[in-house]
Amino acid sequence: MSELLGQDGVARCSWGNSAPDYAAYHDTEWGVPLRGEVALFERLSLEAFQSGLSWLVILRKREAFRRVFHGFDPERVAAFGEDDVTRLLADASIVRNRAKIHATITNARAIANLDVPLDELLWSFAPDPEVRVRPATMSDVPAVTAESKAMARALKKRGFAFVGPTTCYAMMQATGMVDDHVEGCFRAG
């Protein structure tokens, strides 16, 4: 339990105690059920940008990402062209990765072609919370699950990019599709 106790005296998942930005994100967002096309497109996009980087980098650049991707409005992002890609690659306020920028645009276009709302599609992969076992420690938290593999396959089949099973599972955690707050964390239900 002592490893869960932050300097502020709050017991939270250990990663949430490593920086004030993490504590705020952990305490107010991570694992909170999130719905809506724009909100879910943002989280899916940010998780893709995080791939290979620290989530802290993404958190600190989130407002810039929101600005340059027009609030993650899928319709507006789907209309981006090569001039927009060039503009984004020159913007040091975000992560400048051509493949991830293209994936965000590709995913916005894929949303427009979905046969079901994005919200419904993504949440269809959420495991039954009644059968999930709360992790005792962070080492018990998986990086990939059967559900995240299935989500990744379904998204790729529908034309999405940069949506591997690890990225999908991180998005599931971030949006409350799974609750991986460890035993002893004040957010554990």
C-alpha positions in Angstrom: 0.0 0.0 0.0 2.9 2.4 0.7 3.9 2.4 -2.9 0.4 3.6 -3.8 0.6 6.6 -1.5 1.4 9.8 -3.2 3.2 12.8 -1.7 -0.3 14.3 -1.3 -1.4 11.4 0.9 -3.7 9.9 -1.8 -3.5 6.2 -2.6 -3.6 5.8 -6.3 -2.1 3.5 -9.0 1.7 3.9 -8.7 2.1 5.5 -12.1 -0.3 8.2 -11.0 2.2 9.4 -8.4 5.1 10.0 -10.7 4.1 13.5 -11.9 1.4 16.0 -11.1 0.0 15.7 -14.7 -0.3 12.0 -14.2 -2.0 12.4 -10.8 -4.6 14.8 -12.3 -5.2 12.5 -15.3 -5.4 9.4 -13.1 -7.7 11.0 -10.6 -10.2 12.6 -13.0 -10.1 10.8 -16.4 -8.3 7.4 -16.6 -10.9 4.6 -16.3 -13.9 7.0 -16.4 -16.5 5.8 -18.9 -16.3 8.0 -21.9 -18.8 8.1 -24.7 -19.3 10.1 -27.9 -17.7 10.1 -31.3 -15.5 13.1 -30.9 -14.3 12.1 -27.4 -13.5 8.6 -28.5 -11.8 9.7 -31.8 -9.6 12.0 -29.7 -8.6 9.2 -27.3 -8.0 6.7 -30.1 -5.9 9.3 -31.9 -3.9 10.3 -28.8 -3.2 6.6 -27.9 -1.8 6.1 -31.4 0.4 9.2 -31.1 1.6 7.8 -27.7 2.8 4.6 -29.3 6.5 4.4 -28.4 6.4 7.5 -26.3 5.6 8.4 -22.7 1.9 9.2 -22.1 3.2 12.2 -20.2 4.4 13.7 -23.5 1.0 13.3 -25.0 -0.8 14.7 -21.9 1.4 17.8 -22.1 0.7 18.3 -25.8 -3.0 17.4 -25.7 -4.3 21.0 -26.0 -2.0 21.5 -29.0 -3.3 18.3 -30.6 -6.9 19.5 -30.0 -6.1 22.8 -31.6 -4.4 21.4 -34.8 -6.9 18.6 -35.3 -9.9 21.0 -34.9 -11.1 19.5 -31.6 -10.9 16.0 -33.1 -14.0 16.6 -35.2 -13.8 13.6 -37.5 -15.6 15.3 -40.4 -13.1 18.2 -40.4 -10.1 15.9 -40.0 -11.3 13.7 -42.8 -11.1 16.7 -45.1 -7.3 17.2 -44.4 -5.0 17.0 -47.4 -1.3 17.1 -48.0 -1.1 20.8 -47.1 -2.5 20.0 -43.7 0.0 17.1 -43.3 2.8 19.5 -44.2 1.5 22.1 -41.7 1.3 19.5 -38.9 4.8 18.1 -39.6 6.1 21.7 -39.1 4.2 22.2 -35.8 6.6 21.6 -32.9 3.7 21.8 -30.4 2.6 18.2 -31.3 4.3 14.9 -32.0 5.5 15.3 -35.6 5.3 11.8 -37.0 4.1 11.4 -40.6 2.7 7.9 -40.1 0.7 8.9 -37.0 -0.6 12.1 -38.7 -1.7 10.1 -41.7 -3.3 7.5 -39.4 -5.4 10.1 -37.7 -6.7 11.4 -41.0 -7.3 7.9 -42.3 -9.2 7.0 -39.1 -11.4 10.2 -39.4 -12.3 9.0 -42.9 -13.0 5.5 -41.7 -15.4 6.9 -39.1 -17.4 8.4 -41.9 -17.8 5.0 -43.5 -18.7 3.0 -40.4 -21.8 0.8 -40.5 -22.5 1.5 -36.8 -21.6 4.6 -34.6 -18.0 4.6 -33.4 -19.3 4.7 -29.8 -21.3 1.5 -30.3 -18.5 -0.2 -32.2 -15.8 0.4 -29.6 -17.9 -0.2 -26.6 -19.0 -3.6 -28.0 -15.6 -4.9 -27.1 -15.8 -3.9 -23.4 -15.5 -7.0 -21.3 -18.2 -7.8 -18.7 -17.1 -5.9 -15.6 -18.7 -8.6 -13.4 -16.2 -11.2 -14.5 -13.1 -9.0 -14.5 -10.7 -9.4 -11.6 -9.2 -6.2 -10.2 -5.4 -6.2 -10.6 -3.5 -6.4 -7.3 -0.5 -4.5 -8.6 0.4 -2.7 -11.8 2.4 -5.8 -12.9 -1.0 -7.7 -13.0 -2.3 -5.2 -15.6 -2.2 -6.7 -19.1 -1.0 -4.8 -22.2 -3.2 -6.8 -24.5 -6.4 -8.8 -24.0 -8.6 -11.0 -26.2 -11.0 -8.0 -26.4 -8.3 -5.6 -27.5 -7.1 -8.0 -30.2 -10.7 -8.4 -31.4 -11.2 -4.6 -31.4 -7.9 -4.1 -33.4 -9.0 -6.6 -36.0 -12.5 -5.0 -36.3 -11.0 -1.5 -36.7 -8.4 -2.6 -39.2 -11.1 -4.4 -41.2 -13.0 -1.1 -41.4 -10.0 0.8 -42.6 -8.5 2.2 -39.4 -4.7 2.5 -39.1 -2.3 2.5 -36.1 -4.8 0.5 -34.0 -2.9 -2.5 -32.8 -4.1 -4.5 -29.8 -1.8 -2.6 -27.3 -3.1 0.7 -28.5 -6.6 -0.5 -28.4 -6.2 -1.8 -24.8 -4.7 1.5 -23.7 -7.7 3.3 -25.2 -10.0 0.8 -23.4 -8.4 1.6 -20.1 -8.4 5.4 -20.7 -12.1 5.4 -21.6 -13.4 3.2 -18.8 -14.1 0.2 -21.0 -12.0 -1.7 -18.5 -11.2 -0.6 -14.9 -7.6 -1.4 -14.2 -7.2 0.7 -11.0 -5.3 -1.6 -8.7 -6.4 -2.8 -5.3 -5.8 0.0 -2.7 -6.2 2.8 -5.2 -8.8 5.3 -4.1 -10.5 5.0 -7.6 -10.8 1.2 -7.4 -14.5 0.4 -7.3 
